[in-house]
Amino acid sequence: MSTPTDLQVPRRPRAGVVVRVLLALVVVAFVVWFTTSPAALPTSDTTISVSTPASTPVYVGVFAPAADFDRELHLSGVKVHATANTEVTVTPLLCIGGTVGVTTEPDRFCPELVNPEGRTLGEGDAIVLEVSSELAAIAVIDRVRLGFRDGLQWGTLEAGSGATVRILGR
């Protein structure tokens, strides 16, 4: 003969389930925070001032990692914000294996100048902006924002210096 306690299903303590769920949420939150919080990239408060004649593109190096930069950034893109008094074209480029300060002839300083999307930025490389206009203009360019992955971390962060470009009429 069975007793009423033999037919009861033992209940799992709810506190144990709640603790496991909370622990899982904490782990997930930490992983999300870690992967989306890479270390800041080097920035400068210096503004690069440049002048060029109209219809002559100028190349301005705005971010070149220092020799002690031990990271390799896999770029997903470069965002540029510029304010100008007339139409100005600003194109971000990646200089592989060289650096550019300010020039109208980037081939002399940069062996390979390419679209940065999908490329890797490391020591010895630089982000360069090609700035041009057909008309006289003044363009104020903020620091670039690099979209990147660095190991398990990814993000979009400011890097380098801003620039002021004066395009002179002919």
Short mmCIF file of the C-alpha atoms (twelve columns), coordinates in Angstrom:
data_MODEL
# 
_entry.id   MODEL 
# 
loop_
_atom_site.group_PDB 
_atom_site.id 
_atom_site.type_symbol 
_atom_site.label_atom_id 
_atom_site.label_alt_id 
_atom_site.label_comp_id 
_atom_site.label_asym_id 
_atom_site.label_seq_id 
_atom_site.Cartn_x 
_atom_site.Cartn_y 
_atom_site.Cartn_z 
_atom_site.pdbx_PDB_model_num 
ATOM 1   C CA . MET A 1   0.000  0.000  0.000   1 
ATOM 2   C CA . SER A 2   1.317  3.432  -0.870  1 
ATOM 3   C CA . THR A 3   1.259  6.461  1.293   1 
ATOM 4   C CA . PRO A 4   0.341  9.948  0.047   1 
ATOM 5   C CA . THR A 5   3.979  11.101 0.229   1 
ATOM 6   C CA . ASP A 6   5.088  8.370  -2.214  1 
ATOM 7   C CA . LEU A 7   2.938  9.871  -4.984  1 
ATOM 8   C CA . GLN A 8   4.127  13.461 -4.612  1 
ATOM 9   C CA . VAL A 9   6.552  14.887 -7.119  1 
ATOM 10  C CA . PRO A 10  9.419  16.626 -5.353  1 
ATOM 11  C CA . ARG A 11  9.484  20.356 -6.071  1 
ATOM 12  C CA . ARG A 12  12.666 22.026 -7.200  1 
ATOM 13  C CA . PRO A 13  13.537 25.022 -5.144  1 
ATOM 14  C CA . ARG A 14  12.670 28.172 -7.107  1 
ATOM 15  C CA . ALA A 15  15.472 30.107 -5.510  1 
ATOM 16  C CA . GLY A 16  18.037 27.876 -7.261  1 
ATOM 17  C CA . VAL A 17  16.453 28.476 -10.660 1 
ATOM 18  C CA . VAL A 18  16.320 32.232 -10.072 1 
ATOM 19  C CA . VAL A 19  19.994 32.295 -9.043  1 
ATOM 20  C CA . ARG A 20  21.026 30.356 -12.193 1 
ATOM 21  C CA . VAL A 21  19.037 32.691 -14.453 1 
ATOM 22  C CA . LEU A 22  20.523 35.779 -12.782 1 
ATOM 23  C CA . LEU A 23  24.037 34.330 -13.076 1 
ATOM 24  C CA . ALA A 24  23.480 33.625 -16.789 1 
ATOM 25  C CA . LEU A 25  22.245 37.196 -17.318 1 
ATOM 26  C CA . VAL A 26  25.317 38.611 -15.564 1 
ATOM 27  C CA . VAL A 27  27.625 36.511 -17.760 1 
ATOM 28  C CA . VAL A 28  25.804 37.584 -20.941 1 
ATOM 29  C CA . ALA A 29  25.895 41.246 -19.869 1 
ATOM 30  C CA . PHE A 30  29.649 41.013 -19.194 1 
ATOM 31  C CA . VAL A 31  30.318 39.403 -22.591 1 
ATOM 32  C CA . VAL A 32  28.281 42.099 -24.387 1 
ATOM 33  C CA . TRP A 33  30.035 44.878 -22.445 1 
ATOM 34  C CA . PHE A 34  33.494 43.389 -23.087 1 
ATOM 35  C CA . THR A 35  33.003 42.902 -26.832 1 
ATOM 36  C CA . THR A 36  31.587 46.397 -27.370 1 
ATOM 37  C CA . SER A 37  34.055 48.334 -25.186 1 
ATOM 38  C CA . PRO A 38  37.480 48.387 -26.850 1 
ATOM 39  C CA . ALA A 39  40.201 50.664 -25.509 1 
ATOM 40  C CA . ALA A 40  40.162 54.234 -26.833 1 
ATOM 41  C CA . LEU A 41  42.243 55.083 -29.875 1 
ATOM 42  C CA . PRO A 42  44.879 57.840 -29.750 1 
ATOM 43  C CA . THR A 43  43.493 61.331 -30.384 1 
ATOM 44  C CA . SER A 44  45.005 64.790 -30.548 1 
ATOM 45  C CA . ASP A 45  43.607 68.239 -29.854 1 
ATOM 46  C CA . THR A 46  45.833 69.616 -32.607 1 
ATOM 47  C CA . THR A 47  44.061 70.800 -35.747 1 
ATOM 48  C CA . ILE A 48  45.956 70.381 -39.008 1 
ATOM 49  C CA . SER A 49  45.776 73.514 -41.194 1 
ATOM 50  C CA . VAL A 50  46.109 73.058 -44.942 1 
ATOM 51  C CA . SER A 51  45.765 75.190 -48.078 1 
ATOM 52  C CA . THR A 52  45.481 73.987 -51.673 1 
ATOM 53  C CA . PRO A 53  44.401 75.504 -54.991 1 
ATOM 54  C CA . ALA A 54  40.921 74.720 -56.306 1 
ATOM 55  C CA . SER A 55  40.742 71.550 -58.447 1 
ATOM 56  C CA . THR A 56  43.921 70.172 -56.820 1 
ATOM 57  C CA . PRO A 57  43.227 67.392 -54.317 1 
ATOM 58  C CA . VAL A 58  45.203 67.578 -51.088 1 
ATOM 59  C CA . TYR A 59  45.955 64.516 -48.959 1 
ATOM 60  C CA . VAL A 60  45.960 65.038 -45.197 1 
ATOM 61  C CA . GLY A 61  47.228 62.378 -42.782 1 
ATOM 62  C CA . VAL A 62  44.882 62.497 -39.787 1 
ATOM 63  C CA . PHE A 63  45.730 59.255 -37.942 1 
ATOM 64  C CA . ALA A 64  48.966 57.284 -37.918 1 
ATOM 65  C CA . PRO A 65  49.440 54.843 -35.036 1 
ATOM 66  C CA . ALA A 66  52.634 55.425 -33.054 1 
ATOM 67  C CA . ALA A 67  55.459 52.890 -32.962 1 
ATOM 68  C CA . ASP A 68  54.175 51.487 -29.659 1 
ATOM 69  C CA . PHE A 69  50.686 50.847 -31.097 1 
ATOM 70  C CA . ASP A 70  50.406 47.098 -30.523 1 
ATOM 71  C CA . ARG A 71  46.905 46.642 -31.924 1 
ATOM 72  C CA . GLU A 72  45.763 45.465 -35.331 1 
ATOM 73  C CA . LEU A 73  42.423 46.983 -36.298 1 
ATOM 74  C CA . HIS A 74  40.244 45.251 -38.889 1 
ATOM 75  C CA . LEU A 75  38.405 48.242 -40.347 1 
ATOM 76  C CA . SER A 76  34.751 48.100 -41.288 1 
ATOM 77  C CA . GLY A 77  34.762 51.737 -42.357 1 
ATOM 78  C CA . VAL A 78  35.855 55.288 -41.648 1 
ATOM 79  C CA . LYS A 79  33.313 58.008 -40.883 1 
ATOM 80  C CA . VAL A 80  34.172 61.605 -41.688 1 
ATOM 81  C CA . HIS A 81  32.189 64.688 -40.680 1 
ATOM 82  C CA . ALA A 82  33.049 67.920 -42.456 1 
ATOM 83  C CA . THR A 83  31.446 71.359 -42.448 1 
ATOM 84  C CA . ALA A 84  32.124 73.595 -45.448 1 
ATOM 85  C CA . ASN A 85  30.837 76.811 -46.973 1 
ATOM 86  C CA . THR A 86  30.500 75.171 -50.410 1 
ATOM 87  C CA . GLU A 87  30.645 71.677 -51.888 1 
ATOM 88  C CA . VAL A 88  33.812 69.864 -50.813 1 
ATOM 89  C CA . THR A 89  34.610 66.189 -51.368 1 
ATOM 90  C CA . VAL A 90  36.321 64.400 -48.476 1 
ATOM 91  C CA . THR A 91  37.331 60.773 -49.077 1 
ATOM 92  C CA . PRO A 92  38.961 58.623 -46.370 1 
ATOM 93  C CA . LEU A 93  41.803 56.391 -47.557 1 
ATOM 94  C CA . LEU A 94  44.198 53.921 -45.946 1 
ATOM 95  C CA . CYS A 95  47.906 54.397 -46.583 1 
ATOM 96  C CA . ILE A 96  49.515 50.965 -46.269 1 
ATOM 97  C CA . GLY A 97  53.174 50.952 -45.344 1 
ATOM 98  C CA . GLY A 98  53.678 54.694 -45.122 1 
ATOM 99  C CA . THR A 99  52.499 57.952 -43.651 1 
ATOM 100 C CA . VAL A 100 51.380 61.196 -45.184 1 
ATOM 101 C CA . GLY A 101 51.510 64.571 -43.456 1 
ATOM 102 C CA . VAL A 102 50.104 66.971 -46.054 1 
ATOM 103 C CA . THR A 103 50.772 66.571 -49.771 1 
ATOM 104 C CA . THR A 104 49.322 66.806 -53.246 1 
ATOM 105 C CA . GLU A 105 51.490 63.854 -54.344 1 
ATOM 106 C CA . PRO A 106 50.716 60.953 -51.973 1 
ATOM 107 C CA . ASP A 107 52.564 58.373 -54.106 1 
ATOM 108 C CA . ARG A 108 55.872 59.788 -52.874 1 
ATOM 109 C CA . PHE A 109 55.052 58.891 -49.244 1 
ATOM 110 C CA . CYS A 110 52.566 56.069 -49.505 1 
ATOM 111 C CA . PRO A 111 53.268 52.911 -51.519 1 
ATOM 112 C CA . GLU A 112 49.598 51.853 -51.482 1 
ATOM 113 C CA . LEU A 113 46.581 54.125 -50.986 1 
ATOM 114 C CA . VAL A 114 43.289 52.168 -50.792 1 
ATOM 115 C CA . ASN A 115 39.703 52.223 -49.573 1 
ATOM 116 C CA . PRO A 116 39.922 51.379 -45.841 1 
ATOM 117 C CA . GLU A 117 36.766 49.257 -45.690 1 
ATOM 118 C CA . GLY A 118 37.650 45.625 -45.004 1 
ATOM 119 C CA . ARG A 119 41.371 46.384 -44.585 1 
ATOM 120 C CA . THR A 120 43.685 46.081 -41.583 1 
ATOM 121 C CA . LEU A 121 45.291 49.099 -39.897 1 
ATOM 122 C CA . GLY A 122 48.439 48.544 -37.872 1 
ATOM 123 C CA . GLU A 123 51.788 50.072 -37.072 1 
ATOM 124 C CA . GLY A 124 53.258 51.737 -40.169 1 
ATOM 125 C CA . ASP A 125 49.860 52.504 -41.745 1 
ATOM 126 C CA . ALA A 126 47.832 55.730 -41.710 1 
ATOM 127 C CA . ILE A 127 44.379 57.123 -42.326 1 
ATOM 128 C CA . VAL A 128 44.515 59.865 -44.967 1 
ATOM 129 C CA . LEU A 129 41.779 62.204 -46.172 1 
ATOM 130 C CA . GLU A 130 41.635 63.281 -49.814 1 
ATOM 131 C CA . VAL A 131 40.032 66.731 -49.878 1 
ATOM 132 C CA . SER A 132 39.055 68.512 -53.075 1 
ATOM 133 C CA . SER A 133 36.728 71.162 -54.474 1 
ATOM 134 C CA . GLU A 134 36.249 72.926 -57.785 1 
ATOM 135 C CA . LEU A 135 35.480 76.175 -55.957 1 
ATOM 136 C CA . ALA A 136 37.187 78.225 -53.258 1 
ATOM 137 C CA . ALA A 137 36.101 76.871 -49.878 1 
ATOM 138 C CA . ILE A 138 36.905 76.380 -46.241 1 
ATOM 139 C CA . ALA A 139 36.258 72.930 -44.782 1 
ATOM 140 C CA . VAL A 140 36.444 72.094 -41.091 1 
ATOM 141 C CA . ILE A 141 36.872 68.361 -40.628 1 
ATOM 142 C CA . ASP A 142 36.311 66.633 -37.290 1 
ATOM 143 C CA . ARG A 143 38.404 63.696 -36.098 1 
ATOM 144 C CA . VAL A 144 37.652 60.544 -38.073 1 
ATOM 145 C CA . ARG A 145 35.640 57.746 -36.468 1 
ATOM 146 C CA . LEU A 146 36.980 54.279 -37.167 1 
ATOM 147 C CA . GLY A 147 34.612 51.323 -37.232 1 
ATOM 148 C CA . PHE A 148 36.757 48.303 -36.371 1 
ATOM 149 C CA . ARG A 149 37.240 44.900 -34.788 1 
ATOM 150 C CA . ASP A 150 40.222 44.313 -32.504 1 
ATOM 151 C CA . GLY A 151 40.375 40.657 -31.534 1 
ATOM 152 C CA . LEU A 152 37.067 39.875 -29.818 1 
ATOM 153 C CA . GLN A 153 36.195 43.541 -29.363 1 
ATOM 154 C CA . TRP A 154 34.551 45.861 -31.858 1 
ATOM 155 C CA . GLY A 155 33.400 49.438 -31.904 1 
ATOM 156 C CA . THR A 156 33.409 52.843 -33.577 1 
ATOM 157 C CA . LEU A 157 35.764 55.346 -31.944 1 
ATOM 158 C CA . GLU A 158 37.347 58.727 -32.689 1 
ATOM 159 C CA . ALA A 159 40.995 58.724 -33.729 1 
ATOM 160 C CA . GLY A 160 43.699 61.174 -34.709 1 
ATOM 161 C CA . SER A 161 43.354 64.900 -35.385 1 
ATOM 162 C CA . GLY A 162 40.884 67.217 -37.007 1 
ATOM 163 C CA . ALA A 163 41.758 69.458 -39.950 1 
ATOM 164 C CA . THR A 164 40.947 72.809 -41.482 1 
ATOM 165 C CA . VAL A 165 41.365 72.907 -45.275 1 
ATOM 166 C CA . ARG A 166 41.363 76.173 -47.208 1 
ATOM 167 C CA . ILE A 167 40.775 75.702 -50.907 1 
ATOM 168 C CA . LEU A 168 42.025 78.765 -52.709 1 
ATOM 169 C CA . GLY A 169 40.426 80.211 -55.844 1 
ATOM 170 C CA . ARG A 170 42.479 80.380 -59.015 1 
# 
